[in-house]
């Protein structure tokens, strides 16, 4: 599923799944072991590229063409800087911090062993 992200009065489909992360990793050369920094310790360039990858994958999922570059996104952000926060909210809701932190959520769902008496 994708969500609609509004940036500078433009409504853009946005999806942060593994395809968006794959694209982001390829563009930035960031190894999978460092993907846990997404959303917290990113550079501005990485943030804009990540948002663009989400928009590109959202359009792919919606089966819509995208004629919108990273530079176009950066230009729109000049007029709507709050859109970075909205995009990161979508990222957090779609990927979840637990999914990016090496599977902590999965580990926390495991039954704990009862202590031996």
Residue pairs with C-beta under 8 A, 6 or more apart in sequence:
1 15
1 61
2 13
2 14
2 15
2 57
2 58
2 61
2 62
3 13
3 14
3 15
3 58
3 90
3 93
3 94
4 11
4 12
4 13
4 14
5 11
5 12
5 13
5 14
5 51
5 54
5 55
5 58
5 83
5 86
5 87
5 90
6 12
6 83
6 86
7 73
7 76
7 77
7 80
7 83
7 86
7 87
8 76
8 77
8 79
8 80
8 83
9 80
10 76
12 55
12 58
12 59
12 68
13 55
13 58
13 59
13 61
13 62
13 64
14 51
14 54
14 55
14 57
14 58
14 87
14 90
15 54
15 57
15 58
15 60
15 61
15 94
16 50
16 53
16 54
16 57
16 90
16 91
16 94
16 95
17 57
17 94
17 95
19 57
19 60
20 50
20 53
20 54
20 56
20 57
21 35
21 38
21 53
21 95
23 53
23 56
23 57
24 30
24 38
24 46
24 49
24 50
24 53
25 31
25 32
25 35
27 49
27 53
28 46
28 49
30 46
35 100
36 100
36 101
36 102
38 46
38 50
38 91
38 95
38 100
39 88
39 91
39 92
39 97
39 100
42 50
47 84
47 88
48 70
48 73
48 74
48 77
49 70
50 87
50 91
51 73
51 83
51 84
51 87
52 68
52 69
52 70
52 73
54 87
54 90
54 91
55 66
55 68
55 73
56 66
59 65
59 66
60 66
76 83
77 83
77 84
96 105
98 104
98 105
98 106
98 108
99 105
